[in-house]
Amino acid sequence: MSEDYPRVTALVPCYNSQEFIKNALSGLAAQTWPNLEILLADDCSNDNTVDILRAFAGEQGNVRLIERKRNLGWLDNSNDLMERANSEFAFFAYHDDVIAPDFVTKLVTPLICSPKSVVAYAALNWVRPGRPAEVRHGKALSAPRTALGRAAKIALLRSDWWLPLHGVFRTDAARRVGGLKRNLMDELSADHSWILHMALLGEFIRVDEVLMDKIVRPGSLSLAWNDGPEYPGHAIRRAAIREVWSSPAPWPTKAALDLALRYKILEKRIIHGVKGEGSFF
């Protein structure tokens, strides 16, 4: 009986994805986990995305489709989906990513066995325009055994800090974070502070197996990540500082992370000559 298994909710924010959404939906339909709910949200697409979603919802018995009346953007669309998830576990299934059939099973199982954990993530194939595919493992993120160690890795890593966003998380922990939040650059890398806060709430589990194709398409916001002088890393780190101080972490942990993040802001200004606006906050 599917009721014997904890419910897991797939959160699928969609926008103008008619060219590739079917691959993502096929991956969701093929999941082996018995108790899976799929939440689809079309963000006022102006192509045929919503027609594809309606057809998929009509074929599957575990799908809820939300058709937005106005465009929310990926951040608010994602946050609303998190609020609607009526389950113990959830994950973001972004419209251009394809997950393996046992993605949910292999990530939820270790979460169930480890009550102190809040996120389980796997290795993935990172596919970018004009470049060979890379396997990203995120080994550094799961190594620290303390909240400070985990958060420091996320705060200071140049790459792979974003992998846990593509894992399965506990919904109660995500609600304690309060959702994805905008920074000085609006939605750019808004997931950074969310992941950082999650790291302060519990352990991260890494499954060393490729369970997803993370496909970055031309024009994707993901391509904006660049830590050269043109990348507004100071804005992301300022948001991280705010997130640290809003977390339930003890004061010494908050102070240590605050200092590390301020150092990175200052370091970048010195090396690249980037001028921040106002104070470090």
Secondary structure per residue as TSV (DSSP state, phi and psi in degrees):
chain	resnum	aa	ss	phi	psi
A	1	M	-	360.0	134.7
A	2	S	G	-65.2	-26.4
A	3	E	G	-67.2	-16.1
A	4	D	G	-75.9	-9.1
A	5	Y	S	-111.4	143.1
A	6	P	-	-59.0	141.5
A	7	R	-	-73.7	140.0
A	8	V	E	-122.5	134.8
A	9	T	E	-111.6	126.9
A	10	A	E	-89.4	124.4
A	11	L	E	-103.2	114.7
A	12	V	E	-121.4	87.5
A	13	P	E	-78.0	129.5
A	14	C	E	-127.8	145.4
A	15	Y	S	-157.7	122.1
A	16	N	S	45.2	55.1
A	17	S	-	-120.5	26.8
A	18	Q	T	-59.8	-26.3
A	19	E	T	-76.5	-19.2
A	20	F	T	-140.6	-6.9
A	21	I	H	-63.9	-28.1
A	22	K	H	-62.3	-36.1
A	23	N	H	-64.8	-41.4
A	24	A	H	-64.8	-42.3
A	25	L	H	-66.5	-37.1
A	26	S	H	-62.0	-40.2
A	27	G	H	-63.0	-37.0
A	28	L	H	-70.3	-41.5
A	29	A	H	-64.9	-25.2
A	30	A	T	-89.0	2.1
A	31	Q	-	-62.9	140.9
A	32	T	-	-88.4	-13.3
A	33	W	-	-67.3	128.1
A	34	P	S	-70.9	-26.5
A	35	N	S	-118.4	76.9
A	36	L	E	-117.1	129.3
A	37	E	E	-108.5	139.0
A	38	I	E	-117.6	118.2
A	39	L	E	-104.5	117.0
A	40	L	E	-106.4	137.7
A	41	A	E	-136.5	111.1
A	42	D	E	-87.4	126.4
A	43	D	-	-96.8	57.0
A	44	C	-	59.3	49.3
A	45	S	-	-62.5	147.7
A	46	N	S	-108.6	22.5
A	47	D	S	-121.5	-152.8
A	48	N	S	-95.4	19.0
A	49	T	H	-55.9	-47.4
A	50	V	H	-64.4	-32.2
A	51	D	H	-65.5	-39.6
A	52	I	H	-64.9	-41.3
A	53	L	H	-66.2	-40.5
A	54	R	H	-61.9	-42.9
A	55	A	H	-63.1	-42.8
A	56	F	H	-64.1	-43.9
A	57	A	H	-62.6	-33.9
A	58	G	H	-70.7	-25.1
A	59	E	H	-87.1	-25.7
A	60	Q	-	-108.7	144.3
A	61	G	S	-92.5	-0.4
A	62	N	S	-118.6	29.1
A	63	V	E	-117.7	136.4
A	64	R	E	-117.7	130.2
A	65	L	E	-111.1	128.1
A	66	I	E	-113.1	124.9
A	67	E	E	-109.4	108.7
A	68	R	-	-64.3	143.9
A	69	K	S	-85.3	-20.6
A	70	R	S	-145.1	158.2
A	71	N	-	-74.0	126.1
A	72	L	-	-99.0	-23.3
A	73	G	H	87.9	159.7
A	74	W	H	-64.2	-32.1
A	75	L	H	-69.3	-53.7
A	76	D	H	-68.5	-33.8
A	77	N	H	-61.5	-44.7
A	78	S	H	-65.5	-43.5
A	79	N	H	-62.7	-41.5
A	80	D	H	-64.1	-38.9
A	81	L	H	-62.7	-41.7
A	82	M	H	-59.3	-40.7
A	83	E	H	-66.1	-30.8
A	84	R	H	-82.9	-13.1
A	85	A	-	-68.7	118.1
A	86	N	-	-104.3	69.2
A	87	S	S	-156.6	166.9
A	88	E	S	-79.7	-30.9
A	89	F	E	-130.9	155.0
A	90	A	E	-153.3	167.5
A	91	F	E	-156.1	151.5
A	92	F	E	-84.7	125.5
A	93	A	-	-114.1	83.5
A	94	Y	-	-66.0	149.6
A	95	H	T	-64.1	-15.1
A	96	D	T	-112.5	13.3
A	97	D	E	-105.0	147.2
A	98	V	E	-122.9	123.5
A	99	I	E	-104.5	151.5
A	100	A	-	-70.6	155.7
A	101	P	T	-57.3	-30.5
A	102	D	T	-101.4	19.2
A	103	F	H	-54.5	-54.2
A	104	V	H	-65.3	-47.8
A	105	T	H	-57.6	-44.6
A	106	K	H	-76.6	-15.4
A	107	L	H	-101.2	-34.5
A	108	V	H	-72.4	-38.3
A	109	T	H	-55.3	-49.8
A	110	P	H	-67.2	-28.3
A	111	L	H	-65.4	-41.2
A	112	I	H	-62.6	-38.5
A	113	C	H	-78.8	-11.2
A	114	S	-	-129.5	87.4
A	115	P	T	-59.8	-23.1
A	116	K	T	-82.3	-7.8
A	117	S	E	-85.4	149.5
A	118	V	E	-119.8	-21.2
A	119	V	E	-140.9	139.5
A	120	A	E	-125.9	129.8
A	121	Y	E	-135.0	162.4
A	122	A	E	-124.6	170.5
A	123	A	E	-67.6	156.9
A	124	L	E	-146.1	157.9
A	125	N	E	-85.2	122.2
A	126	W	E	-101.5	109.6
A	127	V	E	-111.8	116.0
A	128	R	-	-122.1	153.0
A	129	P	T	-59.3	129.5
A	130	G	T	72.6	12.5
A	131	R	S	-131.9	153.1
A	132	P	-	-68.0	148.1
A	133	A	-	-63.9	144.8
A	134	E	E	-123.5	144.2
A	135	V	E	-92.1	122.3
A	136	R	E	-108.6	127.2
A	137	H	-	-102.8	-31.9
A	138	G	-	64.4	36.7
A	139	K	H	-62.2	-36.4
A	140	A	H	-63.8	-27.6
A	141	L	H	-74.6	-29.9
A	142	S	H	-93.1	-9.2
A	143	A	S	-70.4	-45.2
A	144	P	-	-63.1	141.4
A	145	R	-	-102.5	-1.5
A	146	T	S	-116.5	158.0
A	147	A	H	-61.4	-40.8
A	148	L	H	-62.8	-43.4
A	149	G	H	-62.8	-44.0
A	150	R	H	-63.4	-50.0
A	151	A	H	-64.2	-36.7
A	152	A	H	-64.6	-39.2
A	153	K	H	-60.5	-46.4
A	154	I	H	-65.7	-40.1
A	155	A	H	-65.2	-32.8
A	156	L	H	-109.9	-14.3
A	157	L	-	-67.1	141.1
A	158	R	S	-79.0	-35.8
A	159	S	S	-137.9	165.0
A	160	D	S	72.0	-3.8
A	161	W	T	-62.1	-22.4
A	162	W	T	-84.2	-8.9
A	163	L	G	-56.9	-41.2
A	164	P	G	-59.8	-23.5
A	165	L	G	-61.9	-24.2
A	166	H	G	-99.8	22.8
A	167	G	S	-110.6	-167.2
A	168	V	E	-102.4	136.2
A	169	F	E	-129.6	160.2
A	170	R	E	-78.0	129.3
A	171	T	H	-69.0	-31.4
A	172	D	H	-66.5	-36.2
A	173	A	H	-67.1	-42.3
A	174	A	H	-62.2	-37.0
A	175	R	H	-70.5	-30.5
A	176	R	H	-66.0	-33.3
A	177	V	H	-66.8	-37.5
A	178	G	T	94.5	16.5
A	179	G	S	91.4	173.9
A	180	L	-	-72.3	141.0
A	181	K	-	-125.1	145.9
A	182	R	-	-71.4	157.3
A	183	N	B	-126.2	-165.9
A	184	L	T	-63.4	-19.8
A	185	M	T	-105.4	26.4
A	186	D	B	66.2	-112.3
A	187	E	T	-93.7	-6.1
A	188	L	T	-61.9	121.5
A	189	S	T	53.4	33.4
A	190	A	T	-65.7	-17.8
A	191	D	H	-72.1	-18.7
A	192	H	H	-59.7	-51.0
A	193	S	H	-68.9	-30.7
A	194	W	H	-63.8	-47.5
A	195	I	H	-64.5	-40.6
A	196	L	H	-59.6	-45.1
A	197	H	H	-65.0	-41.9
A	198	M	H	-58.6	-38.2
A	199	A	H	-63.4	-26.8
A	200	L	H	-81.7	-10.9
A	201	L	H	-97.1	-22.5
A	202	G	S	-178.8	-178.4
A	203	E	E	-78.4	153.9
A	204	F	E	-106.5	135.2
A	205	I	E	-110.8	131.8
A	206	R	E	-111.1	128.2
A	207	V	E	-101.7	115.1
A	208	D	E	-83.8	65.1
A	209	E	E	-150.3	138.2
A	210	V	E	-74.4	117.2
A	211	L	E	-124.9	7.5
A	212	M	E	-154.4	145.9
A	213	D	E	-102.5	110.3
A	214	K	E	-92.5	106.4
A	215	I	E	-104.6	116.7
A	216	V	-	-97.5	117.5
A	217	R	-	-98.5	156.7
A	218	P	T	-53.7	134.6
A	219	G	T	87.7	-4.3
A	220	S	-	-68.0	146.1
A	221	L	G	-61.9	-26.8
A	222	S	G	-59.9	-29.0
A	223	L	G	-69.4	-12.8
A	224	A	G	-74.7	-12.5
A	225	W	-	-69.3	116.4
A	226	N	-	-159.7	123.2
A	227	D	-	-92.9	22.5
A	228	G	S	-77.6	-174.1
A	229	P	T	-64.0	-22.1
A	230	E	T	-83.8	-11.1
A	231	Y	S	-86.6	127.2
A	232	P	-	-80.0	60.2
A	233	G	H	-60.3	-29.3
A	234	H	H	-60.8	-36.5
A	235	A	H	-67.1	-40.6
A	236	I	H	-66.5	-41.2
A	237	R	H	-74.2	-31.7
A	238	R	H	-63.5	-41.3
A	239	A	H	-63.3	-37.8
A	240	A	H	-64.0	-39.1
A	241	I	H	-61.1	-45.4
A	242	R	H	-60.3	-41.9
A	243	E	H	-65.3	-40.1
A	244	V	H	-58.5	-46.9
A	245	W	H	-73.2	-17.6
A	246	S	H	-89.6	-5.7
A	247	S	S	-83.1	166.9
A	248	P	S	-85.7	10.7
A	249	A	-	-62.0	150.5
A	250	P	-	-64.1	156.4
A	251	W	H	-55.4	-43.9
A	252	P	H	-59.9	-36.8
A	253	T	H	-65.9	-44.7
A	254	K	H	-60.8	-43.7
A	255	A	H	-64.8	-40.5
A	256	A	H	-65.1	-42.9
A	257	L	H	-68.3	-39.9
A	258	D	H	-56.3	-47.5
A	259	L	H	-62.9	-43.0
A	260	A	H	-63.6	-41.8
A	261	L	H	-69.0	-39.4
A	262	R	H	-64.3	-37.5
A	263	Y	H	-61.8	-42.1
A	264	K	H	-65.3	-37.5
A	265	I	H	-62.8	-47.6
A	266	L	H	-65.4	-41.3
A	267	E	H	-58.7	-43.5
A	268	K	H	-66.8	-39.1
A	269	R	H	-61.9	-39.2
A	270	I	H	-69.8	-45.7
A	271	I	H	-71.1	-45.0
A	272	H	H	-102.6	-8.1
A	273	G	-	71.3	29.0
A	274	V	-	-81.0	128.3
A	275	K	-	-96.9	118.5
A	276	G	-	-81.2	168.9
A	277	E	-	-109.0	125.2
A	278	G	S	72.9	-153.2
A	279	S	S	-78.8	-179.8
A	280	F	-	-65.3	-18.8
A	281	F	-	-89.6	360.0
